[in-house]
């Protein structure tokens, strides 16, 4: 049977993520133990054990020394070994973990791979060489070849001619007797994995930059290294090299990196299983409804709905006035109100109906009575009676300013902030302007554009601005003042305010700030220091585990 006769549509019948209970989203290794359990090593959450129905997770609280787990192997006595990047080797006997580190003879605590050997030992590949582990101790180590140190050894294999090769970061593919595979050149300087086929060829997956899918093939008889083109890359096929390679029981060769390519000895075929082609880089906001579903508003990408088992995108074809989502709110009847650049829509029982078009909706709040309020760029706050709005102007005449912030305060008072620095509340369907706002800001340069409003659990009203520094203010005891916490004075360009576990989170154009409302301490998180994907924070939410 040729591969072209087979449909791959059934290969991935289910996709599992952290929503299903998986420990992390970056899977590094899989292993099925002798009892049939599937173990999953993740780079961002520890280890999961899967019994085909549920995940049991193991992390720091269970004795795992590090949550970045790169490899799994099983000893002859059934004890499982986990190689961690930074915590050494962890052995699990079903009751707890025993950890082995450099203090026990491991070349480095950064473990990159594990291989079971024919003699029953386990080969441990690390960032500083390799070691053999057996009966609870390291029995042999190699940290250099030819007097030169080994760095980041990702794999080791012995070819049909008996030569043992190492895939290293600093020296490419090198043998234990100090021979280089092919030439010591650019292409093979980033080798990842080896696989040996039935004809004796050694295949090498390696990292490189290019649009083609390349893999190395070494013939130990004539000692020739060739580079094989497995097809032209695209979004759904391997790119920038082939990180993993293996042969299955049929002798088929499998390559992976950002997709899958398969070779049956005659032809190459690529296949992949992806979620809808959605670019989440333009995320505007997130919202969790009462049933725990997550809604995501995108800049120009529409609306995303995520429940524990599915994901769906809504666009104009489904009834949205516009694809740029500005605000979301859920009323007491579980209807979702959707504010867009092109108007307001209401979703009920899965159906979207535009209720007003042609006007930008930049703020939505649902008060304690279930009343829906919204604001946009017309200088009016809208009070929705059923699905028809009552307009409440902020000023006489046709003066237009954007309603940039709405929130419910004490006694059900609806607070309003505008793009022109006007701040006040709605009372008896009239806007009451807070004169003190102008007084408090008279020495500030720039426009006090109210970008976000929030009342915390203690009744303090927080105001985030996008035009002045400092940009975070609080309104308490009928007085408006800058936030008086050390470090808060540097906050600028506030996009979003959010309270979680007695901490005020402030998303800005220059990173994320966390203000502990008890200790009054301020912390700042940036892409440069803490690995955020970007410094422009537009939306915040928490998962059921409390992760931000």
C-alpha positions, 0 to 999 in steps of 0.5 A, spaced: 500 500 500 502 506 498 501 512 502 497 516 496 492 511 497 491 513 505 487 518 507 490 522 513 483 525 515 482 521 521 489 521 524 488 526 529 481 525 532 482 529 538 486 535 540 487 536 547 490 542 551 490 545 558 482 546 557 482 538 557 487 538 563 493 537 560 499 540 564 502 545 559 501 547 551 508 545 549 509 538 548 516 535 548 516 528 549 511 522 549 511 515 552 507 509 554 509 505 560 508 498 561 501 499 564 499 502 558 498 509 561 501 515 556 505 520 559 506 527 556 512 531 558 511 539 557 516 545 557 511 549 561 507 545 566 510 539 568 508 532 566 501 529 565 499 522 565 493 520 561 489 514 561 484 515 555 479 519 559 483 524 564 489 527 565 493 527 572 498 532 572 505 532 576 509 538 578 513 542 583 508 540 589 509 533 587 516 533 588 518 534 580 524 539 580 522 543 574 516 544 570 520 544 563 520 536 562 524 534 556 524 527 555 521 520 559 524 513 559 523 507 563 527 503 567 527 495 567 524 495 574 518 500 571 521 506 575 520 512 570 525 517 569 524 524 567 529 529 564 528 536 566 531 542 563 534 545 569 532 540 575 536 534 573 533 527 572 527 525 576 525 518 578 518 516 579 516 510 583 509 511 583 509 514 590 514 520 589 520 523 586 527 522 587 532 527 584 539 526 581 543 532 579 550 534 578 552 533 585 550 525 583 555 526 577 550 528 572 554 533 567 549 538 567 542 539 570 539 541 563 537 534 560 535 534 553 534 527 552 533 520 555 534 513 551 534 506 553 540 502 552 540 495 550 544 493 557 538 496 561 542 503 562 539 509 560 543 514 556 542 521 559 543 527 554 545 534 557 547 541 555 554 539 557 555 532 555 552 525 556 552 520 562 549 513 563 544 511 568 543 505 572 541 502 578 540 509 581 547 512 579 551 515 573 556 509 571 559 513 565 560 520 563 563 523 556 563 531 557 568 532 551 571 529 544 578 530 542 579 535 548 574 540 546 567 540 550 560 538 548 555 543 548 547 541 548 547 534 546 540 533 543 541 525 540 546 520 540 546 514 535 550 508 532 550 507 525 550 500 521 558 501 521 559 501 528 560 509 529 557 512 534 555 519 532 553 525 537 548 531 535 551 537 538 550 545 538 557 547 538 560 542 534 555 539 529 554 532 528 561 529 531 563 521 532 566 519 539 572 518 535 572 525 533 570 525 525 565 530 523 559 527 518 560 530 512 563 537 512 563 542 518 559 547 515 553 551 516 547 546 514 548 541 519 550 545 525 544 545 529 542 537 529 536 535 533 535 528 532 537 521 528 533 515 525 536 509 522 532 506 516 532 498 514 537 499 509 542 502 514 541 510 512 542 514 518 537 520 517 538 527 521 533 532 523 536 539 523 534 546 524 536 551 518 532 557 515 529 556 508 522 555 505 524 548 503 523 541 508 530 538 508 533 532 512 540 529 512 541 522 510 548 519 511 550 512 508 555 509 513 558 505 507 561 510 503 560 515 508 556 520 504 552 525 507 546 528 502 541 533 503 534 530 501 528 535 499 522 533 502 517 538 499 516 545 499 514 548 505 508 552 507 504 554 513 501 547 514 508 543 513 515 543 516 519 550 516 525 552 518 528 545 519 525 538 521 526 538 529 524 530 529 525 524 525 523 517 526 521 511 523 515 506 524 514 499 524 512 499 516 519 503 515 516 510 513 519 516 515 516 521 519 519 528 520 516 534 524 517 541 526 511 546 524 507 540 521 508 533 519 511 530 513 511 522 511 515 518 506 513 511 505 520 509 501 517 512 494 514 519 495 513 524 500 506 527 503 505 532 508 498 533 512 496 537 518 490 538 523 489 545 525 484 549 528 481 555 524 486 559 521 485 565 526 491 570 528 490 571 535 496 577 535 490 582 534 487 580 540 483 586 543 479 583 549 477 577 553 471 576 557 469 570 561 461 568 561 457 565 567 458 558 564 466 559 564 466 560 556 471 565 554 470 570 548 475 573 545 475 580 541 480 581 535 482 587 532 479 586 525 478 578 526 472 578 529 469 574 535 472 568 538 468 563 542 472 558 546 468 553 550 472 547 553 471 543 547 470 547 541 472 554 538 468 558 533 469 565 530 463 570 528 464 575 523 459 580 519 456 573 515 454 571 522 450 578 523 456 582 526 456 590 524 463 590 524 469 585 525 473 590 530 470 588 537 471 594 542 467 591 548 463 585 550 458 585 556 453 579 558 446 581 561 442 577 566 438 573 561 445 571 558 445 575 552 452 577 550 452 585 548 457 586 542 460 593 541 464 594 535 467 599 530 460 599 526 455 599 532 452 594 537 449 587 536 446 582 541 447 575 541 442 570 544 441 563 543 447 563 538 444 568 534 447 575 533 442 580 531 445 588 530 441 592 534 444 599 532 449 600 526 453 606 524 456 608 531 462 606 534 461 602 541 467 603 545 464 602 552 459 597 555 457 596 562 451 591 565 449 594 572 447 590 578 439 590 575 441 587 569 441 594 565 445 595 559 449 601 558 454 603 552 457 609 550 461 611 543 464 617 539 457 621 539 458 624 546 452 620 549 451 614 553 446 609 551 441 606 556 438 600 553 431 598 554 430 592 551 433 592 545 432 600 544 437 605 546 435 611 550 440 617 549 443 621 555 447 627 552 453 629 556 453 636 553 448 641 550 448 641 542 452 637 538 459 637 541 462 630 540 467 626 545 468 619 545 465 615 551 472 611 553 470 608 560 463 606 563 463 602 570 458 601 576 460 604 582 457 604 589 449 604 590 449 603 582 451 609 580 454 609 573 460 612 572 463 615 565 469 617 563 471 621 556 476 622 551 476 630 553 478 628 560 471 629 563 469 625 568 462 624 572 456 620 573 449 618 571 443 621 575 436 621 573 438 620 566 443 626 566 450 627 566 453 630 573 460 632 571 465 632 577 468 639 577 474 636 581 477 632 575 479 639 572 482 642 578 486 635 580 489 635 573 490 643 572 498 642 572 498 636 568 501 636 560 496 633 555 489 631 555 486 626 560 483 621 556 479 616 560 481 610 558 479 605 563 474 605 569 474 600 575 471 600 582 475 595 587 472 591 592 473 596 597 469 601 593 475 605 591 474 608 584 480 607 579 481 611 573 486 610 568 488 615 563 491 615 556 494 622 555 498 624 562 503 621 566 502 619 572 496 616 568 493 612 574 488 616 579 483 614 584 477 617 587 475 616 594 471 620 599 469 624 594 476 626 592 480 625 586 488 624 586 494 620 583 495 613 586 499 614 592 503 607 591 511 607 590 512 605 583 505 607 580 507 614 578 511 611 572 504 608 569 502 611 563 498 609 557 493 605 561 488 600 556 485 596 561 484 595 569 482 589 572 482 586 579 483 579 581 485 576 588 486 583 591 491 585 586 489 591 581 492 589 574 494 595 570 495 593 562 498 599 559 502 600 552 509 599 556 507 593 560 503 590 565 503 593 572 500 589 579 498 593 585 497 589 591 492 593 594 494 590 601 501 591 601 501 597 597 507 594 593 507 595 585 510 590 580 512 591 573 512 586 568 515 587 561 517 583 554 524 584 555 524 582 563 519 577 563 517 574 556 511 577 555 509 577 547 508 584 547 508 590 552 502 593 549 497 590 554 489 590 551 486 585 555 486 581 561 483 575 564 484 568 569 483 561 568 480 556 573 486 555 576 487 562 577 493 564 572 493 570 569 
